[in-house]
Amino acid sequence: MQIYLVGGAVRDRLLGRPGGDRDWVVVGSTPEAMTAAGYRPVGKDFPVFLHPDTHEEYALARTERKHGHGYHGFQVYASPDVTLEDDLVRRDLTINAMAQDADGRVTDPHGGQRDLTARVLRHVSPAFAEDPVRILRLARFAARFADFTVADETMALMRQMVADGEVDHLVAERVWQELARGLMEERPSRMFEVLRDCGALARLLPELDRLWGVPQRADYHPEIDTGVHVMMVLDMAARLQAPLSVRYACLGHDLGKGTTPPDILPRHLGHEGRSVQLLRDVNERLRVPNDCCELAEVVAREHGNIHGSGNFGAAAVLRLLGRCDAWRKPQRFIEVLLACECDARGRLGYADHPYPQGERLHRALALGQAVDTARVSAEALARGLKGPAIGQAIDEAREAALSAGLDTAQPDHSAPPGV
């Protein structure tokens, strides 16, 4: 039995980056021998075991043969006669196809170290084309290693995979899993740049793909192109270390601009409502988690109002907070404001601008939360009020608090309204 550290852990050590999970490959063993040594089997599609002490994954060296479409269309062969080189050749990228033994010696049959030095993402073999998930993985690595380029021959192969319909067989769960991981990388826009370049974005997220080439008003959006703007917003979310839900909301907030009637461009009247509907289609198709769905819909619907809230009085601010369900879900509302800040600063020349609307609405939330609703309710009951009338009394108390505590409303033009 020979054990090797493989994949990303080797790559990250060579790059001097912090290591994450470690994966191991075992050569010359059998499932029976692994179980006898105390390893616990967990693999469903191929033999993977958990170490009895560290609980890290140890997989038997294996080969794969394609027999159908999609991620599951493989036959797996694992046996003591499968070599380390046999196992490495089935991997996706050269930088992930290296192994290291217990003495630190690196096995690198496909030039992974060379490509690390050259900052290139390159497929190992033509077998890359057998698994469409690898397109998503490569795009995710492009977002993580933002200074790496995609090898010309690898891009050509991915375009052929798209043309052959392989991407159409991806299951929703895997698409969302890879997109979510890519959204959390250092420069998430790179993931969508690669997917768009190979044609996969048009198949997986046509609602997003159609934004490129759609103009916006240059006085509010100096970058003009809607697709470019959305990518700038996404990278701003990464810069501000936003959580996944906020980054997803940034991705989907302007989808409706892709369906704006050509005769009213570059204005986008009503794009907020269209964005919400398109988001619902994407959410259902990709089975997006509820927290991401809900936040994205609120941001899509209300971002124009939040941008324009600098000239709202207390009553209008109160209505805005109510539509955002801020009293029941204050933390979500704070994330809504963060997404809107990313939108305002994700424009050419605005990256370092302040976002006073966010600060003002933060203050409005705090003022409203400070109202003693239990006392207001008790007083309303004592006056004989019931049901909706009690809710109205609470609203009036909150509006009074906002009127007393918010600064005088001033028009603010630092962020675009819903145009």
Secondary structure, DSSP 8 states (H G I E B T S, - for coil): -EEEEETHHHHHHHHT------EEEEES--HHHHHHTT-EE--SSS-EEE-TTT--EEEE-EEEEE-SSSTT-EEEEE-TT--HHHHHTTSSBGGGS-EE-TT--EE-TT-HHHHHHHTEE-BSSGGGGG-THHHHHHHHHHHHSTT-EE-HHHHHHHHHHHHTTGGGG--HHHHHHHHHHHHTSS-THHHHHHHHHHTHHHHH-HHHHTTTT-B--TTT-TT-BHHHHHHHHHHHHHHTT--HHHHHHHHHTTGGGGG--GGGTT--TTHHHHHHHHHHHHHHHHT--HHHHHHHHHHHHHHHHHHGGGG--HHHHHHHHHHTTTTT-HHHHHHHHHHHHHHHHSSTT-TT---HHHHHHHHHHHHHHTS-HHHHHHHHHHTT--THHHHHHHHHHHHHHHHHHS-------SS----
